[in-house]
Amino acid sequence: MSNSDPKARSKPGPWLPAPESSPLPPSSWAKRTGFRPKFSGETNVSDSGQISLPPKPKEQSDNQPDLEAGRARAAPTTTATPTPAAVNGTETAVPTENKDQRVKRRRDSDGGGAPKKESGHGTNGQAPVAPTEGTRRAARNEEVVDVLPQTVEDNGFVGRHSHMKYELRDTPGLVPIGLYGFQHYLSMLGSLILIPLVIVPAMGGSYEDTSMVVSTVLFISGVTTLLHTSFGSRLPLIQGPSFVYLAPALAIINSLEFQGLSGNNFKHIMKRLQGSIIIASAFQALLGYSGLMSIFLRLINPVVVAPTIAAVGLSFYSYGFPLVGTCLEIGVAQILLVIIFSLYLRKISVLGHRVFLIYAVPLGLAITWAAAFLLTEAGAYSYKGCDPNIPASNIISDHCRKHVSRMKHCRVDTSHALKSSPWFRFPYPLQWGTPVFEWKMALVMCVVSIIASVDSVGSYHASSLLVASRPPTRGVLSRGIGLEGLSSVLAGLWGTGTGSTTLTENVHTIAVTKMGSRRAVELGACVLILLSLVGKVGGFIASIPEVMVAALLCFMWAMLTALGLSNLRYSEAGSSRNIIIVGLSLFFSLSVPAYFQQYGISPNSNLSVPSYFLPYIVASHGPFRSKYGGLNYFLNTLLSLHMVIAFLVAVILDNTVPGSRQERGVYVWSETEAARREPAVTKDYELPFRVGRVFRWVKWVGL
């Protein structure tokens, strides 16, 4: 466990009090249902304005909440204790602490242990209350019952410190750190390795090129994670290739000027992709370190973040199952296994770990890969007189043409990446050549870097509510965005093909694994750097069959969509205002790009790119056709990206349609002066090695 005594360690300071605002006027449906409005992002991260239910009478002897069932187990008491009722905005007189004290007690507790004793001052100037043990248990149970859907342990959003094994500054022994760090990265395997397996073949790269890019991604992910946990937000967030950069990267890769190139297309396209990423990353770093991000934060709320990130996952529907369909028995089996592990078997624990929930992706991949290997060795995909290594255009036999798809996608021995990969290889900068800078591609990536920053804002807020004493200040958040920009510059120099940013799936992994220690993430990053130096590791990952990659992406993109929409829990999800804004954002994020992507394409046109890449060649035929070719490229490409349309619609509507802070779920960040007075917040976010003293004069990027 932790090497520091939790009793001797200073307790984190109180959370920011809820703003003193008049409650929403009760309406007829509120009177009937007992709706009680809350500031979800300030009081309890689980609250999202759902119907509150009264606690059930005593049923079991255990007073711990049954998180999987979504309800609390009532504690046995000898006398009946009246419970607060929130109907019509009033409460009955009960001998228990008020709501603010319960929230404070809940947040200051550590994993359901003995609550901290209250001081002699009441909350908000009220008289101090000394609750009995029975009323204290009833209050905690009532708080868990209050919102059923989000108290599930799989999501982990029960309240800060609830059931977390290790918190942000905990430093357990070397063995727990190693095990949990390896577990954390293994659960994020899909997010780390899948993007290179998509973009390198699209650029015309060989299996050897894919292997080298995978090794480079692992190396950069390890380095940038260490930088972020040390000099960025200091939250235990893994940095890696983001799906936010995938769509614009595919749009650049499939530009008309790159069609029909002779020679090494991979290096030719990669150098231009590197140049656009470097410029966009420098813009993101400037956005963070200049303090502009602090101003921009006023426009970013959960109602903006939710549809924007959800649109990132929804935008790849044309890539997922069409590729799975090339070998249905392998691809569908892969999807079903991941679904069974992550949903139906998620409650099964082995040695105290929910292995099926945590390792759903790697377990599903291993089992499907093994089955495909056995089928290949058994001759299930071997056809007489047909060679799977012959290009499809050179196959003459009708018998072989009929089975060419199964030979190419179902077999596991068509890749020679593992055999050809060296045992040792050190990724170095500019390994593909000197980057080429083109302003039209760089401008597209600059806009995408803003979307990546929006994604990170939601991740910072959600993860801080799980592991830290308070949400970060605006200066810490700006510092994190600035460092993400510098990290993406490194990714562009080394040539990963995408920028480096906080992986959204990281928040879900923290909640499931209950590991919030930054030391575990840092040790895992060191292991990742060592693995990147072993060339066979990259070769092994590069040899994953394409159909399995597509099947895993179907799950990963669906998860990304759901994680994006989960940001709505900080707002009033049932508000008609928010429903209309989110609905319009999602619909137009699919419909407007479809107009751009289909504009000017004749039904009989013979395009050389695969069907799942058609949405990314819009720059050559979009509706903008001025005399400036670069401007046409920028506008046609940008407005064909789903996440850009979702962001524009959401940010305009959310900041122009009237709505209260409570209804919008405005993110609450810690105030700088208050954070500096609290030792717990200072220790959570201050820079190590007294580096923070250098930036004290720069208030917008400090604590």
N, C-alpha and C positions, 0 to 999 in steps of 0.2 A: 504493500500500500504506500501511501505518501510518506516521505521521510520527515515531514513536518507535522508537529502535533496540532491537530485541528482545534484543540482547546486553547493552545497558546497562540495560534495564528490569529491576527487581527481580523475581525469580522468585517465583511464589506459594508459600506455605508448604505443608508436607506436609498431606495430608488426615488426617482423624481416624482413628487406628488402630482396627482392628477390635476389638470387645470380646473380652476373654479369656474365652471360654466353651468348654466341652468340646464337641467335635464330636459330631454325632448318632451313635449307635451303629450300626455297619454291620449291614445286614440282608442277606438272601439276594439280593434284586434289586440292591442296591448292589454286592455282590461281583461279580455277573455283568456289570453294565453299566458299572461304574467311576464311579458317581455321586459327585460331590464337592460337599458343601453349601457355600454361600457367603452372605455378607451382601450381597445384590444392591445394596441402596441405598447401600452404603458403599465397596465395592471396585470394582465395575464395573457401570455402569448397564445393561449388556446382559445380565448374569447373571440367570437366573431359575430355576436349579436344573435345567437340562436335562442330558442325558447329555453328558459330555465325551468328545471324540474325540481320539485321538493325532494329532500332526501328521504329514502325509504326507511321504515322502522327497522328495528334490529332484526337481522336475519342470520348473521354469522358472528363468530367470536373474533374474527380477525378484523382489525380496524384499518388495514392497509387497502388502498384503492385497487380494485380489480381493473387494471388498465386495458387488458385485452377485451374484456366485455364492455368497456366504456362506462362503467358505473362504479360507485364506491360501495365498499362493504361497511355497513353500519356497525359502529362499536357498541358492545353491550354495556348498557348503563342501568343502574338500579332505579333511577327516577327518570321520568319522561322529561326531555328537554325541548322546549319549544324552539322552532327554527324560524329564521327570518323569512318573511314573505315579501316578495318584490312586486306584488300585484298593485296596480294603480300608483306605483311610485312611492308607496309607504312601507314601513317596516313595523312589525309588532315588537313590543318591548320584551326583550329576552336578556337573560344574564350572560351575555357573551360579548366579545369584542366587536367593534364596528368593522365595516368592510375594509377600510384602508389598513387597519391594524392586522386583519387576517391576511391581506395581500403581502404586507411587510413581513409578517411572521413566516409566511409561506416561502418568500424569496430568500429570507435569511437562514432558513433551515437547510440542512445538508443531507439530502437523500432520505428524508423521513425520520431523521433522528430527533432528539429532544430539542424543542424550539428554544430560541434564545429568550432570555428574560427581558421583559419590557422595562424601559427606564421609567422614571417618575413622571414623564410627560406624555400626555395623550397625543394622538394624531390630530393634526390641524387644530391644536389648541383645546382639544376636548379632555375631559378628565380621564386619568389613567384607569384601566380596567384590569382586574385580576381574575381571569377566568379559571374555573375549575377544570380538572382533567377531563371530565365528561363533556363539558361544553367545548373544550378545546378540540377534542376528537370530533365532535359534531360539526364544529366550524370547518375543520379540514375536510371532512367528508362532504359537507355541503358545497365547499368550493370545488371539489372534484366533480360532483354530480352536476354542477351548474351548467356545464356545456358538455354534452355527451360525445358528439362526433370527433372532437379533436383531442380527447383524453386517451386515445389509444396509444399504447406504448410503442407500437411500430413507428409512429411518427415522432414520438419523444417530446411533443410540445405540451407537457403537463404544467410546466412552470420551471423557472430557473433552478438549477441544482437538483431537480427531482430525479432521483435514481441514476444520476451520473456517477460512474465509477471513479473517474479522475477528472478534475477540473483543470482550468487553464494553466495555473502555475504549479500544479502538483508534479512532483518528480518521483515516481515510484522506482523500484529497483530496475536493474538493467534487463532482467528477464521479462518482467511485465511490459517494459517499454518496447523491447524487441518484438514480443508477440503481438501486442496491440498495434504497433506501427506497421508490422507486416500485414496484419489483418486489415488495417485501414486502407493500405494501398492495394491489397488484393481485391477488396470490395470495389475499388475504383478502377479496376483493370480495363473495363470496357471504355470508360471515358478517356483513358490515357493512350490506348493503342489503336482505336478504330479509325480515327481520322486519317492517319497516314495510309491505312489500308484502302482508303477510298480515293484520296487525291493523287497518290503516286501512279497507280494504274491509269487514272484519267489523264495524266500528263504524258503517258506513253512510257513510263519507267518500267524497268525490269524488276524481277524478284530481288535481285541484288540491290537495286536502288531502294526498293521498299525496305529491305533489311537495314540499310544504312540510315534511312530517315527515321525508322522506328527507334534505333539506338540513339539517334540525335534527340528525339522527342523525350526519351527517358532521361537523358543527361540534362537537358534544359529544364525539364520538369523538376528534377531534384535540386538543381542550382537555384532556380527561381523560387521554389518553396522555402528553401533556407533563407533567401533574401527577404521574402515576405514575412516570415515568422520572426525575423530579427529586426528588420528596418521598415516594414510596411505596417499593416494594421496590427500585427503580432497575434492575430487569431489563428487557430490551428486549421488553416485552409490550404488545400493543395492547389498549386498552380499547374496548369497544363494546357494543352491545345483545346480551345473552346469550340463548341458547335456553332457559336455565333459567327465565327470566321469561315465556316465551311461553305455556306452558300455564296458569299462574294468570291471566295477562292475558286469555286467551280465556275462562276461566271467569268472570271479572268482566264481560267484554263481553257474554257470553250470559246474564247474570243475568235472572231472570224479571221483575224490576222495570224492566228496560230494553226489554222486548218491547212493541211497539206504540206506541213513543214517536212523537209528531208533532213536526215541526220538524227542527232540526239535531241529529240523534242523535250525530254525531261529537263535537262539542264537549261535549255533555252527559255522554257516557261518558268522554271523555278527562280531564275535570276530576276525576272520581272516581278514575280510574286514576292520575292524577298525585298525588292526595292519599295514596293507599295506598302508592305508591312512595316518597314523601318520608318517611313515618313509618317504613317498613321500612328505608330507607337510613340514617336517623338511628340506628336500632337496630343496624345493622351497624357504623356508625362507632363507636358506644359499645362494641360487642363488641371491636373492634380496639384502640382507644386506651385502654380501661380495663385492658387486660391479660387480660381473660377469654378471649380467643382463645388465649393461651398455655396456659391450663389446658385449654381445649377440645381443643387439639391432641393431647392424650394419648389421645383417643378416636378420632382420625382416622388411619387407616393405609391402605395400598394396597388391602387387602381391603374397606374401606369405600368408598373413592373409586371403585374400578372399577365395581361394579354401580350406584352412584348416578348417575354420569355416563352410563353405558351406558343406563340407564333413561330419561334425558332424550331420547336419540335414538330409542329404541324406542317412546316414548309417542305419536309422531306418525304411526304407520303408517296410521291411518284418514284422515289428510289427504293424504298423498303421492300414491299411485297413483290413488285415486278421482278426483282432479282431473286427473291426467295422462290418464286415460281419456276425458276430454271431447274430446280431440283427439289420438288415438293417434299419427298419423303425425308430429306435431310433438314431442309429449312423449317418446315412446319414442326417437325419433332424438336428442333432447337427452341422454337418459340414456346411450345407447350411445356417443355421441361423447365424453362425459366419461370413461366407463369405458375406451374405447380410448386416449384421450390419457394418462390417469393410470396405466394398467397396461401396455398392449401397446406403447406408444411412449415409455415413461418413460426408456429408456436413450439415446434419440436426443438428441444435443447440437448446438446451433447457437451458434457463437462461444463455446463453453465453458459454455453454459447449457442446462439441460434444460428447454427451453421448454414441451414438451408436459406434463411433470409439474408444473411450477410454475404454468403458466397453463391448466390443464385446464378450470377453470370458465369463465373469460372467453372462451377460445377456443371452447369448445363453445357458449356462449351466442351469440357473434358469428356463427358459421356457421349455427346453427339459425335465428337471427333473420333473417339474410339470405335463407335458403331460404324461410321463411314469408312474407317481404316479396315475393319474386318470385312465389310462388304466389298471393298476394293480388292483386298487380297483374295477373297473367295471368288472373284471373277464376275461379280454381279454387273459391273460396268465395263466389262471387256467384250468387244464384239469382233468377230472373225474378220480379219483383213483390214481392220481400222486402227489407226495410230492416233492417240489423243494429242501427240506433240505436233502433228501436221496442222498448219493454219487452215481455218475453215474454208477460205477462198480457194485453196489448192485441192480440196477433197472432190473427187470426181464421182465416186460410187454413190448411188442414191441410198443404198443401205447405210453407208457411213454418215451421209448427210442427215438421215433421219435420227440418228443417235448422237450427233455431234454435241448437242447441248448437254446431254447427260454425261458424256465423256469429259467435257470441259469443266463442269460444275459439280458433279457428284464424286469424282475421283479425288483422292487426297495425295496422289503421288505425281501430280502435274507440276508442282512447284519444286524447284531445286535450290531454294534459298538457303535451307539449313546446310546442305552439303557444300555450297559455294561460299558460305560466310566464314571469315577468319575467326580464330579463337579470341584474338585481341584486336581491338580497333578503338582509337581515341577520336571522338568527334571533335572537329576543329572548326573555327569560324571561316567563312568564305570557302567552304569545301566544294561548292558547286560552281565557283567563279565569282567575279565581281558583280554585285547587284546592279540591275538596270532600273533607273527611275523614270517612270512615265506618269505625268500629272493626272491623267484621267483615271488611271487605276488607283493612284494614291488617294485621290479625293473620295472615291467609293469606300476605301478602307478607313479613311478618317471618320466618315459618318458611322461606319460599323464599330469603330472604337468607342463611340459614344454609347451605342447599344451595349457593348461589353461592359462599360462603366455602370450602366443602369442595372445590368445583371449582377455585378459585384455589390452594388449598394444593397440589394435585397439579401444577398448572401451574408454580408457583414452584419446586418441587423438581426437576421434569424439566428446566426451562429452565436452572436454575443448574448442573446437571451438564453442560450443553452449553457454556455461555459463561463462567461465573464460576470464581473460584479455589476457592471452597467453597460449599456450600449456605448460605442465609441463616440468621441466628440467629433464635430465636423472637421476639425483639424486632423485627427487621426484618420478619418475616412479619406480626406483629400490626400494625405500622405500615402495611404494604401493604393489609391488610384494612380498616383504619380509613380509609385514603384512598379505597379503593374505595367505602366507604359514603358519603363526602363527594361522590365523583364521581356516585354514583347520585342524591344529593340534587340535584345540578345537572341531571341527566337528568330528574328529576321536575319541577323548576322550569321547564325549557325545554319539556317535553312531548314526549319521544320515545316514550312508551308503554311502555317497559321500563326496567329498571335498567341501569346500566353496570358491567361487570365484565370480568375478564381473559378473552379469547377462548381457549378450549381449543385450537382449531385452530392457534393461534400457535406452539405448541411444534413441531408437525409442519412448519410453514412455516420456522422457524429451522433445523431439521435438514435440510430439502431445499435451501433457498437458501444455507445455510452462512454466513449473515449474522447475527452476534451483537452487532454494535456498536449501542449505544443511540443514537449520533448519527444513524445512518441512520433509525431508527424516529422520532426526534424531528423530523428534516427532513421525513419523510413525513407526520407529523402536521401540520406547518405547511402543507404543500401541501393536505392534506385540509381544513383550515380555509379556505384560499383558495377551493377548489372549492365549499365549502358556500355561499359568498357569490354564486356564479353560479347564478341560479335555473334556467337551462336545463339544468344538470347534473342537478338533482333531477327536473326534468320528463322528461329523457331516461330516467333510471332508472325513474321511475314509469310510463313507457309500455311496460315489459317485459310481454308477454302473460302472463296468469295461469297458463296451462298450462306455460310455460317456468319460471316461478317454482316451481311444484310439482315439475317435473322436477329442477331444481337442488337443491331441498330434499331430494328422495329421496337424492341423493348426499351432501349436507352432513350429514343426520341419520345416514346410515350411517357416515360418517367419524367423527362425534361418538361413536357407539356403540363403534366400534373403538378410538378414542383413549381412551375411558374404560376399556375392558377392558385396554388396554396397560399400565395402572398395575400390573397383576398381575406384571409382569416384575421388580418390586422384591421380590416375595415368592416363596415356593416354590409356583409355579403348579400343580405336580403333587401337592401335599399333599391328602389326602382331606378334611382339615378345611376348607381353603380352597375346594375344589371344592364341597363341600356348602353352605357359607355363601354363596358367589356364586350357585350354582344356585338356592337357596331365595330369595335376594334378588331375582333376576331374575324367577323364576316368579311370586312373590307380587306383584311390582311390576306385573305384567300382569293377574293374576287378581283380586286384591282390588279395584283400581279398576273392573274390569269388573262386579263385583257391585254396587258403588255406582252405577255409571252406568246399569245396567239395572234397578235396583230400582224398582218401582212404575210402570214404563212398560208400558201395555197394548199388545198387538200392533196394535190398530187406531187408536191415538192419532194425531191429525193435528197434528204439531209444525211450527211455522213456520220453524224454522232448517234449514239444509242438513244432510244426513246426516253430513258430516264434522265438524260442530260439535256433534253429539249428545252426545259424551263430556263436553262442557263446560257442560251445563245441569243437572248433577246436583244442584245446590243446591236445586232446586225439587221434587225427588222422591226424595231419598236416604232411607236407613233411619232417620236421626236425625230424630225428629219430636216434640221436646219443646215445651213452651209458650213457650220462648225462641227466637224466630225467628233472632236473630243467632247464637246458639250452634249452631243447626241448620245455618245457612249455613256457618259456619266449619268444623264437623266434616265435613259432607258434601262440601264442596269440597276440604278438605285431604286427606282420605283417598281421594279420587278421583284424586289426582295421583300418577303412577307413581313419580316420583323420590323423593317423600316416603316411600312404602311401602318402596322399595328401601333408602333411608337408614336407616329405623328398624330393619328386619330386620337389615341388615348391621352397624350399630353395636352393637346389642344382642348379637348372636351373637359378633362378633369380640372384644368386650370381656368376655364371660362364658365362652366356650369356652376351655379351657386350650390354650396354644400358645406355643412359644418365640418370642423376638424375631426369630430368623432365619426361622421358618416364617411369621410374620405379616408379615415385611418392614417392620418399624417404620421410619418415616421418621427419618433421622438429620439433625438440625440442628446447625449449628456452635455451640459454646459461646461465650458472650459474652466471657469473660475471655481465652480463647485467640484469639478473632477480633480483639480489640483489640490484641493483641501482634503481629499479622501485618500488615505494611503493605499487602500485596496485597488481603487481605479488607477492610481499612479503606477502601481506595480504591474497591473495588467497591461497597460498600453505604453509606458515610457520606453524609450529606446535604450538598448544596452550599452555598456562601455562608456557611459556618460556622453554619448553622441548627441543626446537631446539638448545639451547645453549649447551646442553650436546653433541649433535651430530655435532657441528661445525667442530670438528677436523676430522670427517668422511665425507670427501667431496663427496664421491660417493653415499651417501644416504641423503644428505642435499639439501637445496635450491640452 
